[in-house]
Amino acid sequence: MKKQEESNQGNRLGKNLNYKEGERELTITVGKSGDGYPTGKMNIPYQWFKELNLEPKQKNVIAKCENGEIIIRKNNN
């Protein structure tokens, strides 16, 4: 049982021991916008938030989809 608890602790810290370092499986929630168009949302681990040196008041990042990958970086503006 202790092994499972240690694994769960790792997950809460943004480290999933089942995946190579820095990689996580995230869930996308699909809903509809006010206009009725589909929209997708996902949460990133807080560890990544800290790695980007974001402050809790900073709500905007730069994201792009390129060659089948999503790239997220800090918005320096």
N, CA, C, O and CB atoms as a CASP TS submission, in Angstrom:
PFRMAT TS
TARGET T0000
AUTHOR 0000-0000-0000
METHOD Language model
MODEL 1
PARENT N/A
ATOM      1  N   MET     1       0.825  -1.199   0.000  1.00  0.00           N
ATOM      2  CA  MET     1       0.000   0.000   0.000  1.00  0.00           C
ATOM      3  C   MET     1       0.861   1.252   0.000  1.00  0.00           C
ATOM      4  O   MET     1       0.493   2.261  -0.600  1.00  0.00           O
ATOM      5  CB  MET     1      -0.935   0.004   1.204  1.00  0.00           C
ATOM      6  N   LYS     2       2.019   1.192   0.677  1.00  0.00           N
ATOM      7  CA  LYS     2       2.881   2.357   0.752  1.00  0.00           C
ATOM      8  C   LYS     2       3.394   2.765  -0.624  1.00  0.00           C
ATOM      9  O   LYS     2       3.516   3.957  -0.907  1.00  0.00           O
ATOM     10  CB  LYS     2       4.046   2.085   1.682  1.00  0.00           C
ATOM     11  N   LYS     3       3.699   1.783  -1.493  1.00  0.00           N
ATOM     12  CA  LYS     3       4.161   2.075  -2.845  1.00  0.00           C
ATOM     13  C   LYS     3       3.133   2.914  -3.597  1.00  0.00           C
ATOM     14  O   LYS     3       3.496   3.876  -4.275  1.00  0.00           O
ATOM     15  CB  LYS     3       4.445   0.775  -3.607  1.00  0.00           C
ATOM     16  N   GLN     4       1.856   2.558  -3.484  1.00  0.00           N
ATOM     17  CA  GLN     4       0.781   3.288  -4.161  1.00  0.00           C
ATOM     18  C   GLN     4       0.702   4.714  -3.637  1.00  0.00           C
ATOM     19  O   GLN     4       0.528   5.645  -4.424  1.00  0.00           O
ATOM     20  CB  GLN     4      -0.571   2.572  -3.969  1.00  0.00           C
ATOM     21  N   GLU     5       0.824   4.906  -2.332  1.00  0.00           N
ATOM     22  CA  GLU     5       0.780   6.247  -1.751  1.00  0.00           C
ATOM     23  C   GLU     5       1.946   7.085  -2.248  1.00  0.00           C
ATOM     24  O   GLU     5       1.768   8.267  -2.545  1.00  0.00           O
ATOM     25  CB  GLU     5       0.797   6.173  -0.220  1.00  0.00           C
ATOM     26  N   GLU     6       3.144   6.499  -2.345  1.00  0.00           N
ATOM     27  CA  GLU     6       4.306   7.222  -2.843  1.00  0.00           C
ATOM     28  C   GLU     6       4.080   7.617  -4.301  1.00  0.00           C
ATOM     29  O   GLU     6       4.427   8.727  -4.703  1.00  0.00           O
ATOM     30  CB  GLU     6       5.589   6.366  -2.701  1.00  0.00           C
ATOM     31  N   SER     7       3.503   6.716  -5.094  1.00  0.00           N
ATOM     32  CA  SER     7       3.220   7.013  -6.494  1.00  0.00           C
ATOM     33  C   SER     7       2.219   8.162  -6.599  1.00  0.00           C
ATOM     34  O   SER     7       2.391   9.060  -7.424  1.00  0.00           O
ATOM     35  CB  SER     7       2.680   5.761  -7.216  1.00  0.00           C
ATOM     36  N   ASN     8       1.181   8.139  -5.772  1.00  0.00           N
ATOM     37  CA  ASN     8       0.193   9.215  -5.787  1.00  0.00           C
ATOM     38  C   ASN     8       0.816  10.538  -5.378  1.00  0.00           C
ATOM     39  O   ASN     8       0.474  11.579  -5.938  1.00  0.00           O
ATOM     40  CB  ASN     8      -0.973   8.881  -4.862  1.00  0.00           C
ATOM     41  N   GLN     9       1.727  10.514  -4.412  1.00  0.00           N
ATOM     42  CA  GLN     9       2.413  11.735  -4.003  1.00  0.00           C
ATOM     43  C   GLN     9       3.191  12.303  -5.180  1.00  0.00           C
ATOM     44  O   GLN     9       3.178  13.514  -5.399  1.00  0.00           O
ATOM     45  CB  GLN     9       3.354  11.466  -2.807  1.00  0.00           C
ATOM     46  N   GLY    10       3.864  11.453  -5.937  1.00  0.00           N
ATOM     47  CA  GLY    10       4.597  11.883  -7.116  1.00  0.00           C
ATOM     48  C   GLY    10       3.680  12.529  -8.137  1.00  0.00           C
ATOM     49  O   GLY    10       4.048  13.526  -8.756  1.00  0.00           O
ATOM     50  N   ASN    11       2.479  11.969  -8.321  1.00  0.00           N
ATOM     51  CA  ASN    11       1.523  12.533  -9.267  1.00  0.00           C
ATOM     52  C   ASN    11       1.107  13.936  -8.860  1.00  0.00           C
ATOM     53  O   ASN    11       0.979  14.811  -9.717  1.00  0.00           O
ATOM     54  CB  ASN    11       0.298  11.638  -9.379  1.00  0.00           C
ATOM     55  N   ARG    12       0.894  14.168  -7.579  1.00  0.00           N
ATOM     56  CA  ARG    12       0.486  15.487  -7.113  1.00  0.00           C
ATOM     57  C   ARG    12       1.587  16.511  -7.323  1.00  0.00           C
ATOM     58  O   ARG    12       1.303  17.704  -7.426  1.00  0.00           O
ATOM     59  CB  ARG    12       0.097  15.433  -5.644  1.00  0.00           C
ATOM     60  N   LEU    13       2.833  16.074  -7.387  1.00  0.00           N
ATOM     61  CA  LEU    13       3.947  16.990  -7.583  1.00  0.00           C
ATOM     62  C   LEU    13       4.262  17.210  -9.052  1.00  0.00           C
ATOM     63  O   LEU    13       5.257  17.860  -9.371  1.00  0.00           O
ATOM     64  CB  LEU    13       5.169  16.473  -6.875  1.00  0.00           C
ATOM     65  N   GLY    14       3.451  16.692  -9.944  1.00  0.00           N
ATOM     66  CA  GLY    14       3.690  16.864 -11.366  1.00  0.00           C
ATOM     67  C   GLY    14       4.655  15.845 -11.929  1.00  0.00           C
ATOM     68  O   GLY    14       5.185  16.031 -13.025  1.00  0.00           O
ATOM     69  N   LYS    15       4.889  14.767 -11.193  1.00  0.00           N
ATOM     70  CA  LYS    15       5.782  13.711 -11.664  1.00  0.00           C
ATOM     71  C   LYS    15       4.991  12.421 -11.708  1.00  0.00           C
ATOM     72  O   LYS    15       4.603  11.897 -10.664  1.00  0.00           O
ATOM     73  CB  LYS    15       7.043  13.568 -10.748  1.00  0.00           C
ATOM     74  N   ASN    16       4.749  11.911 -12.874  1.00  0.00           N
ATOM     75  CA  ASN    16       4.053  10.643 -13.004  1.00  0.00           C
ATOM     76  C   ASN    16       5.100   9.595 -13.325  1.00  0.00           C
ATOM     77  O   ASN    16       5.717   9.645 -14.389  1.00  0.00           O
ATOM     78  CB  ASN    16       2.933  10.698 -14.102  1.00  0.00           C
ATOM     79  N   LEU    17       5.307   8.659 -12.434  1.00  0.00           N
ATOM     80  CA  LEU    17       6.370   7.686 -12.574  1.00  0.00           C
ATOM     81  C   LEU    17       6.135   6.705 -13.714  1.00  0.00           C
ATOM     82  O   LEU    17       7.044   5.958 -14.076  1.00  0.00           O
ATOM     83  CB  LEU    17       6.534   6.939 -11.296  1.00  0.00           C
ATOM     84  N   ASN    18       4.928   6.690 -14.288  1.00  0.00           N
ATOM     85  CA  ASN    18       4.636   5.790 -15.391  1.00  0.00           C
ATOM     86  C   ASN    18       5.074   6.353 -16.735  1.00  0.00           C
ATOM     87  O   ASN    18       5.002   5.646 -17.740  1.00  0.00           O
ATOM     88  CB  ASN    18       3.166   5.484 -15.425  1.00  0.00           C
ATOM     89  N   TYR    19       5.516   7.580 -16.786  1.00  0.00           N
ATOM     90  CA  TYR    19       5.889   8.247 -18.023  1.00  0.00           C
ATOM     91  C   TYR    19       7.302   8.776 -17.912  1.00  0.00           C
ATOM     92  O   TYR    19       7.795   9.030 -16.813  1.00  0.00           O
ATOM     93  CB  TYR    19       4.911   9.383 -18.352  1.00  0.00           C
ATOM     94  N   LYS    20       7.952   8.943 -19.053  1.00  0.00           N
ATOM     95  CA  LYS    20       9.304   9.484 -19.009  1.00  0.00           C
ATOM     96  C   LYS    20       9.284  10.901 -18.437  1.00  0.00           C
ATOM     97  O   LYS    20       8.255  11.575 -18.474  1.00  0.00           O
ATOM     98  CB  LYS    20       9.939   9.477 -20.415  1.00  0.00           C
ATOM     99  N   GLU    21      10.399  11.338 -17.921  1.00  0.00           N
ATOM    100  CA  GLU    21      10.501  12.625 -17.221  1.00  0.00           C
ATOM    101  C   GLU    21       9.925  13.762 -18.060  1.00  0.00           C
ATOM    102  O   GLU    21      10.238  13.888 -19.243  1.00  0.00           O
ATOM    103  CB  GLU    21      11.963  12.926 -16.870  1.00  0.00           C
ATOM    104  N   GLY    22       9.088  14.583 -17.446  1.00  0.00           N
ATOM    105  CA  GLY    22       8.537  15.753 -18.109  1.00  0.00           C
ATOM    106  C   GLY    22       7.315  15.492 -18.960  1.00  0.00           C
ATOM    107  O   GLY    22       6.805  16.419 -19.589  1.00  0.00           O
ATOM    108  N   GLU    23       6.832  14.277 -19.004  1.00  0.00           N
ATOM    109  CA  GLU    23       5.699  13.946 -19.852  1.00  0.00           C
ATOM    110  C   GLU    23       4.549  13.432 -19.001  1.00  0.00           C
ATOM    111  O   GLU    23       4.750  12.589 -18.127  1.00  0.00           O
ATOM    112  CB  GLU    23       6.096  12.906 -20.911  1.00  0.00           C
ATOM    113  N   ARG    24       3.355  13.930 -19.249  1.00  0.00           N
ATOM    114  CA  ARG    24       2.168  13.508 -18.498  1.00  0.00           C
ATOM    115  C   ARG    24       1.019  13.247 -19.445  1.00  0.00           C
ATOM    116  O   ARG    24       0.945  13.841 -20.520  1.00  0.00           O
ATOM    117  CB  ARG    24       1.768  14.566 -17.459  1.00  0.00           C
ATOM    118  N   GLU    25       0.132  12.372 -19.054  1.00  0.00           N
ATOM    119  CA  GLU    25      -1.109  12.178 -19.787  1.00  0.00           C
ATOM    120  C   GLU    25      -2.145  13.096 -19.157  1.00  0.00           C
ATOM    121  O   GLU    25      -2.440  12.980 -17.967  1.00  0.00           O
ATOM    122  CB  GLU    25      -1.576  10.672 -19.763  1.00  0.00           C
ATOM    123  N   LEU    26      -2.699  14.010 -19.951  1.00  0.00           N
ATOM    124  CA  LEU    26      -3.676  14.974 -19.459  1.00  0.00           C
ATOM    125  C   LEU    26      -5.036  14.678 -20.081  1.00  0.00           C
ATOM    126  O   LEU    26      -5.120  14.100 -21.165  1.00  0.00           O
ATOM    127  CB  LEU    26      -3.230  16.425 -19.776  1.00  0.00           C
ATOM    128  N   THR    27      -6.090  15.074 -19.394  1.00  0.00           N
ATOM    129  CA  THR    27      -7.452  14.887 -19.874  1.00  0.00           C
ATOM    130  C   THR    27      -7.968  16.196 -20.443  1.00  0.00           C
ATOM    131  O   THR    27      -7.834  17.245 -19.813  1.00  0.00           O
ATOM    132  CB  THR    27      -8.375  14.379 -18.743  1.00  0.00           C
ATOM    133  N   ILE    28      -8.557  16.143 -21.629  1.00  0.00           N
ATOM    134  CA  ILE    28      -9.165  17.324 -22.238  1.00  0.00           C
ATOM    135  C   ILE    28     -10.664  17.242 -22.013  1.00  0.00           C
ATOM    136  O   ILE    28     -11.291  16.222 -22.299  1.00  0.00           O
ATOM    137  CB  ILE    28      -8.825  17.429 -23.767  1.00  0.00           C
ATOM    138  N   THR    29     -11.233  18.327 -21.497  1.00  0.00           N
ATOM    139  CA  THR    29     -12.667  18.435 -21.294  1.00  0.00           C
ATOM    140  C   THR    29     -13.250  19.207 -22.466  1.00  0.00           C
ATOM    141  O   THR    29     -12.817  20.324 -22.748  1.00  0.00           O
ATOM    142  CB  THR    29     -13.002  19.126 -19.936  1.00  0.00           C
ATOM    143  N   VAL    30     -14.223  18.627 -23.146  1.00  0.00           N
ATOM    144  CA  VAL    30     -14.836  19.287 -24.298  1.00  0.00           C
ATOM    145  C   VAL    30     -16.219  19.777 -23.887  1.00  0.00           C
ATOM    146  O   VAL    30     -17.021  19.037 -23.318  1.00  0.00           O
ATOM    147  CB  VAL    30     -14.923  18.321 -25.530  1.00  0.00           C
ATOM    148  N   GLY    31     -16.472  21.039 -24.191  1.00  0.00           N
ATOM    149  CA  GLY    31     -17.769  21.638 -23.898  1.00  0.00           C
ATOM    150  C   GLY    31     -18.174  22.527 -25.057  1.00  0.00           C
ATOM    151  O   GLY    31     -17.607  22.444 -26.147  1.00  0.00           O
ATOM    152  N   LYS    32     -19.148  23.368 -24.817  1.00  0.00           N
ATOM    153  CA  LYS    32     -19.593  24.301 -25.852  1.00  0.00           C
ATOM    154  C   LYS    32     -19.445  25.722 -25.339  1.00  0.00           C
ATOM    155  O   LYS    32     -19.707  26.013 -24.172  1.00  0.00           O
ATOM    156  CB  LYS    32     -21.062  24.019 -26.269  1.00  0.00           C
ATOM    157  N   SER    33     -19.019  26.597 -26.238  1.00  0.00           N
ATOM    158  CA  SER    33     -18.912  28.011 -25.884  1.00  0.00           C
ATOM    159  C   SER    33     -20.310  28.611 -25.851  1.00  0.00           C
ATOM    160  O   SER    33     -21.289  27.933 -26.167  1.00  0.00           O
ATOM    161  CB  SER    33     -17.997  28.781 -26.890  1.00  0.00           C
ATOM    162  N   GLY    34     -20.403  29.869 -25.474  1.00  0.00           N
ATOM    163  CA  GLY    34     -21.703  30.541 -25.434  1.00  0.00           C
ATOM    164  C   GLY    34     -22.365  30.588 -26.797  1.00  0.00           C
ATOM    165  O   GLY    34     -23.590  30.661 -26.890  1.00  0.00           O
ATOM    166  N   ASP    35     -21.565  30.545 -27.860  1.00  0.00           N
ATOM    167  CA  ASP    35     -22.100  30.564 -29.223  1.00  0.00           C
ATOM    168  C   ASP    35     -22.452  29.165 -29.730  1.00  0.00           C
ATOM    169  O   ASP    35     -22.947  29.018 -30.848  1.00  0.00           O
ATOM    170  CB  ASP    35     -21.095  31.208 -30.163  1.00  0.00           C
ATOM    171  N   GLY    36     -22.202  28.143 -28.919  1.00  0.00           N
ATOM    172  CA  GLY    36     -22.531  26.781 -29.302  1.00  0.00           C
ATOM    173  C   GLY    36     -21.414  26.030 -30.002  1.00  0.00           C
ATOM    174  O   GLY    36     -21.609  24.891 -30.424  1.00  0.00           O
ATOM    175  N   TYR    37     -20.232  26.654 -30.135  1.00  0.00           N
ATOM    176  CA  TYR    37     -19.094  25.979 -30.778  1.00  0.00           C
ATOM    177  C   TYR    37     -18.345  25.117 -29.765  1.00  0.00           C
ATOM    178  O   TYR    37     -18.237  25.483 -28.594  1.00  0.00           O
ATOM    179  CB  TYR    37     -18.132  27.015 -31.415  1.00  0.00           C
ATOM    180  N   PRO    38     -17.829  23.974 -30.215  1.00  0.00           N
ATOM    181  CA  PRO    38     -17.059  23.125 -29.290  1.00  0.00           C
ATOM    182  C   PRO    38     -15.775  23.823 -28.842  1.00  0.00           C
ATOM    183  O   PRO    38     -15.145  24.541 -29.618  1.00  0.00           O
ATOM    184  CB  PRO    38     -16.717  21.775 -29.956  1.00  0.00           C
ATOM    185  N   THR    39     -15.401  23.607 -27.603  1.00  0.00           N
ATOM    186  CA  THR    39     -14.168  24.155 -27.047  1.00  0.00           C
ATOM    187  C   THR    39     -13.530  23.106 -26.151  1.00  0.00           C
ATOM    188  O   THR    39     -14.234  22.344 -25.489  1.00  0.00           O
ATOM    189  CB  THR    39     -14.439  25.471 -26.259  1.00  0.00           C
ATOM    190  N   GLY    40     -12.222  23.062 -26.125  1.00  0.00           N
ATOM    191  CA  GLY    40     -11.502  22.102 -25.297  1.00  0.00           C
ATOM    192  C   GLY    40     -10.710  22.809 -24.216  1.00  0.00           C
ATOM    193  O   GLY    40     -10.177  23.895 -24.441  1.00  0.00           O
ATOM    194  N   LYS    41     -10.632  22.200 -23.049  1.00  0.00           N
ATOM    195  CA  LYS    41      -9.883  22.751 -21.921  1.00  0.00           C
ATOM    196  C   LYS    41      -9.099  21.626 -21.262  1.00  0.00           C
ATOM    197  O   LYS    41      -9.545  20.480 -21.223  1.00  0.00           O
ATOM    198  CB  LYS    41     -10.832  23.444 -20.893  1.00  0.00           C
ATOM    199  N   MET    42      -7.910  21.976 -20.738  1.00  0.00           N
ATOM    200  CA  MET    42      -7.148  21.009 -19.956  1.00  0.00           C
ATOM    201  C   MET    42      -6.348  21.755 -18.905  1.00  0.00           C
ATOM    202  O   MET    42      -6.008  22.927 -19.071  1.00  0.00           O
ATOM    203  CB  MET    42      -6.216  20.158 -20.862  1.00  0.00           C
ATOM    204  N   ASN    43      -6.060  21.066 -17.843  1.00  0.00           N
ATOM    205  CA  ASN    43      -5.242  21.623 -16.772  1.00  0.00           C
ATOM    206  C   ASN    43      -3.824  21.112 -16.931  1.00  0.00           C
ATOM    207  O   ASN    43      -3.598  19.970 -17.330  1.00  0.00           O
ATOM    208  CB  ASN    43      -5.810  21.256 -15.374  1.00  0.00           C
ATOM    209  N   ILE    44      -2.857  21.989 -16.608  1.00  0.00           N
ATOM    210  CA  ILE    44      -1.465  21.545 -16.622  1.00  0.00           C
ATOM    211  C   ILE    44      -1.014  21.367 -15.174  1.00  0.00           C
ATOM    212  O   ILE    44      -1.539  22.027 -14.278  1.00  0.00           O
ATOM    213  CB  ILE    44      -0.542  22.566 -17.385  1.00  0.00           C
ATOM    214  N   PRO    45      -0.062  20.497 -14.943  1.00  0.00           N
ATOM    215  CA  PRO    45       0.436  20.302 -13.581  1.00  0.00           C
ATOM    216  C   PRO    45       1.053  21.596 -13.030  1.00  0.00           C
ATOM    217  O   PRO    45       1.673  22.364 -13.766  1.00  0.00           O
ATOM    218  CB  PRO    45       1.473  19.162 -13.550  1.00  0.00           C
ATOM    219  N   TYR    46       0.873  21.817 -11.740  1.00  0.00           N
ATOM    220  CA  TYR    46       1.409  23.023 -11.107  1.00  0.00           C
ATOM    221  C   TYR    46       2.924  23.082 -11.244  1.00  0.00           C
ATOM    222  O   TYR    46       3.493  24.171 -11.310  1.00  0.00           O
ATOM    223  CB  TYR    46       1.013  23.075  -9.626  1.00  0.00           C
ATOM    224  N   GLN    47       3.582  21.938 -11.290  1.00  0.00           N
ATOM    225  CA  GLN    47       5.042  21.876 -11.491  1.00  0.00           C
ATOM    226  C   GLN    47       5.420  22.600 -12.787  1.00  0.00           C
ATOM    227  O   GLN    47       6.421  23.315 -12.820  1.00  0.00           O
ATOM    228  CB  GLN    47       5.535  20.392 -11.533  1.00  0.00           C
ATOM    229  N   TRP    48       4.642  22.425 -13.841  1.00  0.00           N
ATOM    230  CA  TRP    48       4.917  23.095 -15.118  1.00  0.00           C
ATOM    231  C   TRP    48       4.677  24.587 -14.983  1.00  0.00           C
ATOM    232  O   TRP    48       5.436  25.397 -15.516  1.00  0.00           O
ATOM    233  CB  TRP    48       4.041  22.511 -16.249  1.00  0.00           C
ATOM    234  N   PHE    49       3.624  24.946 -14.274  1.00  0.00           N
ATOM    235  CA  PHE    49       3.296  26.352 -14.013  1.00  0.00           C
ATOM    236  C   PHE    49       4.495  27.040 -13.364  1.00  0.00           C
ATOM    237  O   PHE    49       4.881  28.141 -13.755  1.00  0.00           O
ATOM    238  CB  PHE    49       2.034  26.472 -13.103  1.00  0.00           C
ATOM    239  N   LYS    50       5.077  26.373 -12.368  1.00  0.00           N
ATOM    240  CA  LYS    50       6.248  26.925 -11.681  1.00  0.00           C
ATOM    241  C   LYS    50       7.465  26.953 -12.602  1.00  0.00           C
ATOM    242  O   LYS    50       8.252  27.898 -12.554  1.00  0.00           O
ATOM    243  CB  LYS    50       6.562  26.109 -10.420  1.00  0.00           C
ATOM    244  N   GLU    51       7.627  25.933 -13.434  1.00  0.00           N
ATOM    245  CA  GLU    51       8.777  25.872 -14.337  1.00  0.00           C
ATOM    246  C   GLU    51       8.756  27.013 -15.352  1.00  0.00           C
ATOM    247  O   GLU    51       9.810  27.468 -15.796  1.00  0.00           O
ATOM    248  CB  GLU    51       8.806  24.529 -15.065  1.00  0.00           C
ATOM    249  N   LEU    52       7.563  27.476 -15.720  1.00  0.00           N
ATOM    250  CA  LEU    52       7.435  28.621 -16.623  1.00  0.00           C
ATOM    251  C   LEU    52       7.617  29.950 -15.887  1.00  0.00           C
ATOM    252  O   LEU    52       7.533  31.014 -16.500  1.00  0.00           O
ATOM    253  CB  LEU    52       6.073  28.594 -17.315  1.00  0.00           C
ATOM    254  N   ASN    53       7.865  29.894 -14.578  1.00  0.00           N
ATOM    255  CA  ASN    53       8.014  31.092 -13.729  1.00  0.00           C
ATOM    256  C   ASN    53       6.791  31.991 -13.798  1.00  0.00           C
ATOM    257  O   ASN    53       6.909  33.215 -13.866  1.00  0.00           O
ATOM    258  CB  ASN    53       9.255  31.886 -14.141  1.00  0.00           C
ATOM    259  N   LEU    54       5.620  31.375 -13.779  1.00  0.00           N
ATOM    260  CA  LEU    54       4.374  32.138 -13.798  1.00  0.00           C
ATOM    261  C   LEU    54       3.957  32.478 -12.373  1.00  0.00           C
ATOM    262  O   LEU    54       4.225  31.731 -11.432  1.00  0.00           O
ATOM    263  CB  LEU    54       3.254  31.347 -14.516  1.00  0.00           C
ATOM    264  N   GLU    55       3.308  33.602 -12.240  1.00  0.00           N
ATOM    265  CA  GLU    55       2.717  34.016 -10.973  1.00  0.00           C
ATOM    266  C   GLU    55       1.225  33.681 -11.029  1.00  0.00           C
ATOM    267  O   GLU    55       0.642  33.657 -12.113  1.00  0.00           O
ATOM    268  CB  GLU    55       2.953  35.552 -10.699  1.00  0.00           C
ATOM    269  N   PRO    56       0.602  33.423  -9.881  1.00  0.00           N
ATOM    270  CA  PRO    56      -0.837  33.106  -9.897  1.00  0.00           C
ATOM    271  C   PRO    56      -1.698  34.167 -10.586  1.00  0.00           C
ATOM    272  O   PRO    56      -2.745  33.841 -11.144  1.00  0.00           O
ATOM    273  CB  PRO    56      -1.327  32.922  -8.486  1.00  0.00           C
ATOM    274  N   LYS    57      -1.272  35.422 -10.552  1.00  0.00           N
ATOM    275  CA  LYS    57      -2.053  36.482 -11.200  1.00  0.00           C
ATOM    276  C   LYS    57      -1.885  36.495 -12.723  1.00  0.00           C
ATOM    277  O   LYS    57      -2.689  37.104 -13.428  1.00  0.00           O
ATOM    278  CB  LYS    57      -1.652  37.834 -10.635  1.00  0.00           C
ATOM    279  N   GLN    58      -0.844  35.827 -13.233  1.00  0.00           N
ATOM    280  CA  GLN    58      -0.617  35.759 -14.676  1.00  0.00           C
ATOM    281  C   GLN    58      -1.519  34.684 -15.271  1.00  0.00           C
ATOM    282  O   GLN    58      -1.346  33.498 -14.992  1.00  0.00           O
ATOM    283  CB  GLN    58       0.879  35.465 -14.996  1.00  0.00           C
ATOM    284  N   LYS    59      -2.455  35.091 -16.068  1.00  0.00           N
ATOM    285  CA  LYS    59      -3.437  34.151 -16.607  1.00  0.00           C
ATOM    286  C   LYS    59      -3.185  33.799 -18.065  1.00  0.00           C
ATOM    287  O   LYS    59      -3.779  32.846 -18.569  1.00  0.00           O
ATOM    288  CB  LYS    59      -4.819  34.721 -16.463  1.00  0.00           C
ATOM    289  N   ASN    60      -2.324  34.538 -18.760  1.00  0.00           N
ATOM    290  CA  ASN    60      -2.134  34.329 -20.187  1.00  0.00           C
ATOM    291  C   ASN    60      -0.761  33.747 -20.500  1.00  0.00           C
ATOM    292  O   ASN    60       0.251  34.171 -19.943  1.00  0.00           O
ATOM    293  CB  ASN    60      -2.323  35.631 -20.932  1.00  0.00           C
ATOM    294  N   VAL    61      -0.747  32.777 -21.391  1.00  0.00           N
ATOM    295  CA  VAL    61       0.475  32.188 -21.917  1.00  0.00           C
ATOM    296  C   VAL    61       0.348  32.197 -23.444  1.00  0.00           C
ATOM    297  O   VAL    61      -0.729  32.453 -23.983  1.00  0.00           O
ATOM    298  CB  VAL    61       0.712  30.723 -21.354  1.00  0.00           C
ATOM    299  N   ILE    62       1.437  31.921 -24.120  1.00  0.00           N
ATOM    300  CA  ILE    62       1.416  31.784 -25.572  1.00  0.00           C
ATOM    301  C   ILE    62       1.399  30.288 -25.885  1.00  0.00           C
ATOM    302  O   ILE    62       2.239  29.538 -25.389  1.00  0.00           O
ATOM    303  CB  ILE    62       2.655  32.504 -26.244  1.00  0.00           C
ATOM    304  N   ALA    63       0.447  29.857 -26.704  1.00  0.00           N
ATOM    305  CA  ALA    63       0.347  28.445 -27.082  1.00  0.00           C
ATOM    306  C   ALA    63       0.191  28.356 -28.588  1.00  0.00           C
ATOM    307  O   ALA    63      -0.485  29.176 -29.208  1.00  0.00           O
ATOM    308  CB  ALA    63      -0.845  27.744 -26.360  1.00  0.00           C
ATOM    309  N   LYS    64       0.828  27.345 -29.167  1.00  0.00           N
ATOM    310  CA  LYS    64       0.636  27.115 -30.604  1.00  0.00           C
ATOM    311  C   LYS    64       0.643  25.622 -30.865  1.00  0.00           C
ATOM    312  O   LYS    64       1.266  24.841 -30.145  1.00  0.00           O
ATOM    313  CB  LYS    64       1.739  27.827 -31.447  1.00  0.00           C
ATOM    314  N   CYS    65      -0.065  25.253 -31.911  1.00  0.00           N
ATOM    315  CA  CYS    65      -0.119  23.861 -32.347  1.00  0.00           C
ATOM    316  C   CYS    65       0.715  23.766 -33.617  1.00  0.00           C
ATOM    317  O   CYS    65       0.412  24.412 -34.620  1.00  0.00           O
ATOM    318  CB  CYS    65      -1.606  23.373 -32.587  1.00  0.00           C
ATOM    319  N   GLU    66       1.766  22.956 -33.566  1.00  0.00           N
ATOM    320  CA  GLU    66       2.701  22.867 -34.681  1.00  0.00           C
ATOM    321  C   GLU    66       3.144  21.422 -34.869  1.00  0.00           C
ATOM    322  O   GLU    66       3.620  20.791 -33.925  1.00  0.00           O
ATOM    323  CB  GLU    66       3.922  23.785 -34.448  1.00  0.00           C
ATOM    324  N   ASN    67       2.996  20.909 -36.047  1.00  0.00           N
ATOM    325  CA  ASN    67       3.411  19.544 -36.378  1.00  0.00           C
ATOM    326  C   ASN    67       2.853  18.501 -35.402  1.00  0.00           C
ATOM    327  O   ASN    67       3.558  17.574 -35.003  1.00  0.00           O
ATOM    328  CB  ASN    67       4.926  19.461 -36.397  1.00  0.00           C
ATOM    329  N   GLY    68       1.592  18.659 -35.028  1.00  0.00           N
ATOM    330  CA  GLY    68       0.947  17.683 -34.154  1.00  0.00           C
ATOM    331  C   GLY    68       1.305  17.813 -32.685  1.00  0.00           C
ATOM    332  O   GLY    68       0.988  16.921 -31.897  1.00  0.00           O
ATOM    333  N   GLU    69       1.964  18.909 -32.292  1.00  0.00           N
ATOM    334  CA  GLU    69       2.328  19.136 -30.886  1.00  0.00           C
ATOM    335  C   GLU    69       1.812  20.499 -30.430  1.00  0.00           C
ATOM    336  O   GLU    69       1.739  21.441 -31.219  1.00  0.00           O
ATOM    337  CB  GLU    69       3.870  19.046 -30.691  1.00  0.00           C
ATOM    338  N   ILE    70       1.463  20.592 -29.174  1.00  0.00           N
ATOM    339  CA  ILE    70       1.076  21.863 -28.569  1.00  0.00           C
ATOM    340  C   ILE    70       2.266  22.380 -27.783  1.00  0.00           C
ATOM    341  O   ILE    70       2.821  21.682 -26.935  1.00  0.00           O
ATOM    342  CB  ILE    70      -0.187  21.708 -27.652  1.00  0.00           C
ATOM    343  N   ILE    71       2.649  23.614 -28.077  1.00  0.00           N
ATOM    344  CA  ILE    71       3.788  24.239 -27.406  1.00  0.00           C
ATOM    345  C   ILE    71       3.251  25.405 -26.581  1.00  0.00           C
ATOM    346  O   ILE    71       2.536  26.263 -27.099  1.00  0.00           O
ATOM    347  CB  ILE    71       4.881  24.722 -28.441  1.00  0.00           C
ATOM    348  N   ILE    72       3.603  25.432 -25.285  1.00  0.00           N
ATOM    349  CA  ILE    72       3.148  26.493 -24.382  1.00  0.00           C
ATOM    350  C   ILE    72       4.383  27.201 -23.846  1.00  0.00           C
ATOM    351  O   ILE    72       5.333  26.555 -23.403  1.00  0.00           O
ATOM    352  CB  ILE    72       2.262  25.920 -23.207  1.00  0.00           C
ATOM    353  N   ARG    73       4.369  28.548 -23.887  1.00  0.00           N
ATOM    354  CA  ARG    73       5.475  29.323 -23.329  1.00  0.00           C
ATOM    355  C   ARG    73       4.931  30.540 -22.603  1.00  0.00           C
ATOM    356  O   ARG    73       3.791  30.952 -22.814  1.00  0.00           O
ATOM    357  CB  ARG    73       6.466  29.751 -24.434  1.00  0.00           C
ATOM    358  N   LYS    74       5.745  31.090 -21.767  1.00  0.00           N
ATOM    359  CA  LYS    74       5.374  32.255 -20.978  1.00  0.00           C
ATOM    360  C   LYS    74       5.169  33.451 -21.897  1.00  0.00           C
ATOM    361  O   LYS    74       5.920  33.649 -22.852  1.00  0.00           O
ATOM    362  CB  LYS    74       6.449  32.562 -19.913  1.00  0.00           C
ATOM    363  N   ASN    75       4.143  34.247 -21.599  1.00  0.00           N
ATOM    364  CA  ASN    75       3.898  35.497 -22.326  1.00  0.00           C
ATOM    365  C   ASN    75       4.689  36.591 -21.614  1.00  0.00           C
ATOM    366  O   ASN    75       4.348  36.971 -20.494  1.00  0.00           O
ATOM    367  CB  ASN    75       2.350  35.849 -22.392  1.00  0.00           C
ATOM    368  N   ASN    76       5.720  37.089 -22.242  1.00  0.00           N
ATOM    369  CA  ASN    76       6.609  38.081 -21.599  1.00  0.00           C
ATOM    370  C   ASN    76       6.082  39.507 -21.707  1.00  0.00           C
ATOM    371  O   ASN    76       6.793  40.438 -21.330  1.00  0.00           O
ATOM    372  CB  ASN    76       7.995  38.015 -22.218  1.00  0.00           C
ATOM    373  N   ASN    77       4.882  39.714 -22.199  1.00  0.00           N
ATOM    374  CA  ASN    77       4.326  41.073 -22.291  1.00  0.00           C
ATOM    375  C   ASN    77       3.703  41.503 -21.003  1.00  0.00           C
ATOM    376  O   ASN    77       3.188  42.618 -20.908  1.00  0.00           O
ATOM    377  CB  ASN    77       3.303  41.161 -23.394  1.00  0.00           C
TER
END
